[in-house]
Each structure stands twice: as C-alpha cells, then as structure tokens.
Amino acid sequence: MSEWTVLRENIVFGESVRWHRDRVWFCDWGAREIVAVGPDGVGEVVVGVPFPSMPMCIDWLPDGRLLIVSSAEARVVSLEADGSLATHADLRGLGTGFNEIVVHGRGHAYVNAIGFDMAAGEPFRPGFVALIGADGSARRVAGDVVFPNGMAVTSDGSTLIVAESYGNRLTAFDIAPDGGLSGRRVWADLGDGVPDGICVDAEGAVWYADVPNKCCVRVREGGEVLRRIESDRGCFSCALGGADGGTLFVAATEWRGMDDPTGGPRTGRLVAVPAAGP
C-alpha cells in the first residue's frame, strides 16, 4: 500500500474512473453523484443524478457531452450545456442489467449488460454488448459474454477489449467501420483474476481492477503479467491520466456483497499510483 496516494476518501461506492480535461472523474453510486477531482485532491460534484444509480457509468462524446448510463431505466442520458439530462439512447428493447460504457472516436458508443438482475438474486445468464450509433440508435453486436464489465478501445480505434469478470479473461473484438464487432478472441486468460474496470496504456497493455483479489494488474496480450499492485480493499475501476499520463487512478472500496453494497461505513477511496507508462 506504500505506493498509493489517497486523493479522496469517504466515498460510498466509487466506480467508472475516467481521466478527462486534466481531472480524474468517478461515479459515486451510493451518493448518486459524478465527481471530478484535480491532482491536488480538490474535487467537486459535477452532476447529481435524479435516477437510481447502480450501475452508473460515464464517458464523453467527441463533441464534449457527457454520457451517463442509467441502468435501472435502461437508457443512456447526455448532460447538455444547460445542465439538463436528455435521453441519448433508449435501451429498453435490448435487455436488462446495463453496466459499462465506452465511446469510440467516431462518435458511437458501446454499452454492455450483464444479462440478469444480480441485486434481485436472479440466476446467472450471459450478457451482451450493444452499439449506440451517433444518432442514438441501439442494437446488440455481441452476445454470450460472461458478466461483461470494463471496456476499452485501443488507441488506433480498431479493437474493443471487454472484461469478462465471471470468465476470468479479457476478450477482444475487431471494430468495423459501422461499429459492428467481429473476430472475437481471448485477448488474455487471467487465471484466477477477476477483471472489473480496465484501461489500455500507450504500450498496448491493459490494466484491470480486481475486486476479490484486491489488486490492480497490468497484463499484455496473451496474459503475461507485467505488474501487480496490492490493495487493502477491492479495486473496482482504474484509469490512466495525470500531467504525463503516467498515473493510475483507482476506485477502491471494501466489498460487502450484494445484500447492501452501499450500506455501512463509507470505505470508498480514490487513489493514485505511478504506473509503468502512459
């Protein structure tokens, strides 16, 4: 833990860490807030959402609008210039259990769904990945994904990498010009690793956050472990950023299970650690 610098504490349940416009952003699911924090640890609540917020994940369109997944409503909303929230995509016809989002440079976005209501105790079903076009249209583009979690697009825009938490692997897809996915393959078999949020670095390696193993791990394609950083609590999401892109920001929380994931003491932290590369 000596490597960690704590930027913010007293978070109910931090998730969906992103680096954007010189600040690190995260979603506090328990407080229904989207928070932005500067390198000095000073932060502000940018958005307080009016909808149930588990899960709630974020990314930005090329035009600068913030997209927010409202899983309970099966929609993606955009934060408009006047501060209002507008429906960007209606996902109700596709399924349930929506989770992570990542935006491609062409303006379309990928949203995944775990495929079952975990909080209600429903039995496991495979999930899927949906494509949201720039016009807000939505369709499934990949199925049979084993609890899809974090997603990332490679720097050249050619590949989508999806964390399959229950599959203990990272899975890759080729991205077609229209956003469709093909060429499914195992990018990395993680053994007993349980990937949650992920990000890709400048060398093409992936960092993944791991809740049950309380760590963040850097792996290259094929599964070779390049670095492992231990934590004292579950790691839910990670993102690279900072002035030189060489800092890994992590949302970590003591995981108490699905019975009351946002109850009890506030153990959530946003932490920073020097990474191997930007």
C-alpha positions as CSV (number, residue, x, y, z in Angstrom):
1,M,0.0,0.0,0.0
2,S,3.0,2.3,0.3
3,E,2.7,3.1,-3.5
4,W,-0.8,4.5,-3.1
5,T,-1.6,8.2,-2.7
6,V,-5.1,8.8,-1.4
7,L,-6.8,11.7,-3.2
8,R,-10.3,11.4,-1.8
9,E,-11.9,9.4,1.0
10,N,-15.5,9.0,2.4
11,I,-16.8,7.7,-0.9
12,V,-19.9,5.5,-0.6
13,F,-19.2,3.3,-3.7
14,G,-16.8,4.6,-6.3
15,E,-16.8,3.3,-9.9
16,S,-16.2,4.2,-13.6
17,V,-13.0,6.2,-13.1
18,R,-12.0,8.3,-16.1
19,W,-9.4,11.0,-16.9
20,H,-10.9,14.0,-18.7
21,R,-9.8,17.6,-19.1
22,D,-7.0,17.5,-16.5
23,R,-9.1,15.9,-13.8
24,V,-10.0,12.4,-12.7
25,W,-13.7,11.7,-12.7
26,F,-15.6,8.9,-10.9
27,C,-19.2,7.9,-10.2
28,D,-20.3,7.5,-6.5
29,W,-23.1,5.0,-6.9
30,G,-24.2,5.3,-3.3
31,A,-24.4,9.2,-3.3
32,R,-25.8,9.4,-6.9
33,E,-23.0,11.8,-7.8
34,I,-20.5,12.2,-10.6
35,V,-17.4,13.8,-9.1
36,A,-14.3,15.4,-10.7
37,V,-11.0,15.7,-8.7
38,G,-7.9,17.6,-9.5
39,P,-4.3,16.3,-9.0
40,D,-4.3,18.2,-5.6
41,G,-7.3,16.2,-4.4
42,V,-9.7,19.1,-4.6
43,G,-13.0,18.0,-6.1
44,E,-16.5,19.0,-7.0
45,V,-19.8,17.2,-7.6
46,V,-20.4,17.9,-11.3
47,V,-23.7,16.1,-11.6
48,G,-26.2,14.8,-9.0
49,V,-28.3,12.3,-10.9
50,P,-32.1,12.0,-10.3
51,F,-32.3,8.3,-11.1
52,P,-31.3,5.1,-9.3
53,S,-27.6,4.9,-9.7
54,M,-26.4,1.2,-9.6
55,P,-24.8,0.8,-12.0
56,M,-23.9,4.3,-13.4
57,C,-21.0,4.6,-15.8
58,I,-19.7,7.5,-17.9
59,D,-17.8,8.6,-21.0
60,W,-17.7,11.6,-23.3
61,L,-18.8,12.0,-26.9
62,P,-16.4,13.8,-29.3
63,D,-18.5,16.9,-29.1
64,G,-17.8,17.1,-25.3
65,R,-21.1,15.9,-24.0
66,L,-21.0,13.6,-21.0
67,L,-22.9,10.3,-21.4
68,I,-24.3,8.5,-18.4
69,V,-25.6,5.0,-18.2
70,S,-28.9,4.8,-16.2
71,S,-29.1,1.1,-15.8
72,A,-32.4,1.0,-13.9
73,E,-34.1,3.0,-16.6
74,A,-32.3,1.1,-19.5
75,R,-31.2,4.3,-21.1
76,V,-28.1,6.5,-21.7
77,V,-28.5,10.1,-21.0
78,S,-26.4,13.1,-22.1
79,L,-25.5,16.1,-20.0
80,E,-26.5,19.1,-22.0
81,A,-24.9,22.6,-22.0
82,D,-27.7,24.0,-19.8
83,G,-27.2,21.3,-17.2
84,S,-30.2,19.2,-18.2
85,L,-30.2,15.5,-18.8
86,A,-31.5,14.3,-22.2
87,T,-32.1,10.8,-23.4
88,H,-29.4,9.9,-25.8
89,A,-30.4,6.2,-26.3
90,D,-33.3,4.1,-25.2
91,L,-32.1,0.6,-24.5
92,R,-35.4,-1.0,-23.2
93,G,-35.8,-3.2,-26.2
94,L,-32.3,-4.8,-25.9
95,G,-32.3,-6.4,-22.4
96,T,-31.5,-5.6,-18.8
97,G,-28.6,-5.1,-16.4
98,F,-26.7,-2.4,-18.3
99,N,-23.3,-1.7,-16.9
100,E,-20.2,-0.1,-18.6
101,I,-19.9,2.3,-21.5
102,V,-17.0,3.4,-23.7
103,V,-17.2,5.9,-26.6
104,H,-15.3,5.3,-29.9
105,G,-13.6,8.3,-31.6
106,R,-16.1,8.1,-34.5
107,G,-18.9,9.1,-32.1
108,H,-20.6,5.8,-31.5
109,A,-20.6,4.1,-28.1
110,Y,-20.6,0.5,-26.7
111,V,-22.7,-0.4,-23.6
112,N,-22.7,-3.8,-22.1
113,A,-25.2,-5.6,-19.9
114,I,-24.6,-8.5,-17.5
115,G,-27.9,-10.1,-18.6
116,F,-29.5,-10.8,-15.3
117,D,-30.6,-8.9,-12.1
118,M,-27.8,-9.7,-9.7
119,A,-29.2,-7.5,-6.9
120,A,-32.5,-9.4,-7.0
121,G,-30.8,-12.7,-6.8
122,E,-31.7,-13.9,-10.3
123,P,-29.7,-16.9,-11.6
124,F,-26.8,-16.2,-13.9
125,R,-27.4,-15.6,-17.6
126,P,-24.8,-14.5,-20.2
127,G,-24.7,-10.8,-21.1
128,F,-24.1,-8.9,-24.3
129,V,-22.6,-5.8,-25.8
130,A,-24.7,-3.1,-27.6
131,L,-23.7,-0.5,-30.1
132,I,-25.2,3.0,-29.8
133,G,-24.9,5.0,-33.0
134,A,-24.2,8.7,-33.1
135,D,-27.9,9.1,-33.8
136,G,-28.9,7.3,-30.6
137,S,-30.0,4.1,-32.4
138,A,-29.1,0.9,-30.5
139,R,-28.5,-2.7,-31.4
140,R,-26.8,-5.8,-30.0
141,V,-23.4,-6.5,-31.6
142,A,-22.1,-9.3,-29.4
143,G,-23.7,-12.0,-27.1
144,D,-22.8,-14.8,-24.7
145,V,-20.5,-12.5,-22.7
146,V,-19.8,-13.9,-19.2
147,F,-20.6,-10.9,-16.9
148,P,-19.2,-8.1,-19.1
149,N,-17.6,-5.4,-17.0
150,G,-15.0,-2.8,-18.0
151,M,-14.4,-2.0,-21.7
152,A,-11.7,-0.1,-23.6
153,V,-11.0,0.8,-27.2
154,T,-7.4,0.6,-28.4
155,S,-5.6,3.8,-29.4
156,D,-6.0,3.1,-33.1
157,G,-9.7,2.5,-32.8
158,S,-9.5,-0.9,-34.3
159,T,-10.2,-3.2,-31.3
160,L,-12.7,-3.3,-28.4
161,I,-11.5,-5.1,-25.3
162,V,-14.1,-6.4,-22.8
163,A,-13.5,-7.7,-19.3
164,E,-15.5,-10.9,-18.6
165,S,-15.5,-11.0,-14.8
166,Y,-17.0,-14.4,-14.5
167,G,-14.9,-15.7,-17.3
168,N,-11.6,-14.6,-15.8
169,R,-10.5,-13.2,-19.1
170,L,-10.2,-10.2,-21.4
171,T,-11.9,-10.7,-24.7
172,A,-11.2,-8.7,-27.9
173,F,-13.3,-7.8,-30.9
174,D,-12.4,-6.2,-34.2
175,I,-14.3,-3.0,-34.8
176,A,-15.9,-2.5,-38.3
177,P,-16.3,1.0,-39.8
178,D,-20.0,0.9,-38.9
179,G,-19.2,-0.1,-35.3
180,G,-20.1,-3.8,-35.7
181,L,-17.9,-6.4,-33.9
182,S,-16.3,-9.5,-35.3
183,G,-13.2,-11.6,-34.8
184,R,-13.9,-12.5,-31.2
185,R,-10.9,-13.9,-29.4
186,V,-9.4,-14.3,-25.9
187,W,-7.0,-11.3,-25.5
188,A,-5.7,-12.6,-22.2
189,D,-6.6,-15.5,-19.9
190,L,-6.2,-14.2,-16.4
191,G,-6.2,-17.4,-14.4
192,D,-7.9,-16.5,-11.1
193,G,-8.0,-12.8,-12.0
194,V,-11.5,-11.2,-11.9
195,P,-11.4,-8.1,-14.1
196,D,-13.7,-5.2,-13.4
197,G,-12.8,-1.8,-14.8
198,I,-10.0,-1.7,-17.4
199,C,-7.8,0.8,-19.3
200,V,-5.2,0.5,-22.1
201,D,-1.8,2.1,-21.8
202,A,0.5,3.6,-24.5
203,E,2.3,0.3,-25.0
204,G,-1.0,-1.6,-25.6
205,A,-1.0,-3.3,-22.3
206,V,-4.2,-3.4,-20.2
207,W,-4.6,-2.5,-16.5
208,Y,-7.5,-4.2,-14.8
209,A,-9.0,-3.6,-11.4
210,D,-9.8,-6.8,-9.4
211,V,-12.3,-6.7,-6.5
212,P,-12.0,-10.2,-4.8
213,N,-8.2,-10.3,-5.2
214,K,-7.8,-6.6,-4.0
215,C,-5.4,-5.5,-6.6
216,C,-4.7,-3.8,-10.0
217,V,-2.8,-5.8,-12.6
218,R,-1.1,-4.8,-15.8
219,V,-1.0,-7.5,-18.5
220,R,0.0,-7.7,-22.1
221,E,-1.9,-9.5,-24.9
222,G,-1.5,-13.3,-24.2
223,G,-1.8,-12.9,-20.5
224,E,1.7,-12.2,-19.3
225,V,1.6,-10.2,-16.0
226,L,3.8,-7.1,-16.1
227,R,2.9,-5.6,-12.8
228,R,0.6,-6.2,-9.8
229,I,-0.3,-3.6,-7.2
230,E,-1.9,-4.9,-4.0
231,S,-4.6,-3.0,-2.1
232,D,-6.3,-3.4,1.3
233,R,-9.8,-3.3,-0.3
234,G,-11.5,-4.3,-3.6
235,C,-10.4,-2.4,-6.7
236,F,-13.4,-1.6,-8.9
237,S,-12.2,0.7,-11.7
238,C,-8.9,2.3,-12.9
239,A,-7.8,4.9,-15.5
240,L,-4.5,6.3,-16.6
241,G,-4.0,10.1,-16.5
242,G,-2.1,12.8,-14.8
243,A,0.1,15.5,-16.4
244,D,2.2,13.0,-18.3
245,G,-0.4,10.2,-18.5
246,G,1.7,8.1,-16.1
247,T,-0.5,7.9,-13.1
248,L,-3.0,5.1,-12.5
249,F,-6.2,6.3,-10.7
250,V,-8.2,3.6,-8.9
251,A,-11.6,3.5,-7.1
252,A,-11.3,1.0,-4.2
253,T,-13.9,0.0,-1.7
254,E,-14.4,-2.7,1.0
255,W,-16.8,-5.0,-0.8
256,R,-19.6,-6.2,1.5
257,G,-21.7,-8.2,-1.1
258,M,-24.9,-7.5,-2.9
259,D,-27.2,-7.6,0.1
260,D,-26.4,-3.9,0.9
261,P,-23.4,-2.8,-1.3
262,T,-23.8,0.9,-0.4
263,G,-24.7,0.5,3.3
264,G,-22.4,0.6,6.3
265,P,-19.3,2.8,6.7
266,R,-18.0,4.8,3.8
267,T,-14.9,2.9,2.9
268,G,-14.5,4.1,-0.7
269,R,-11.3,5.8,-1.8
270,L,-9.9,7.4,-4.9
271,V,-6.2,6.7,-5.0
272,A,-3.3,7.3,-7.4
273,V,-0.2,5.3,-8.0
274,P,2.7,5.7,-10.5
275,A,2.2,3.5,-13.5
276,A,4.8,1.8,-15.8
277,G,3.9,4.1,-18.7
278,P,1.2,6.5,-20.0
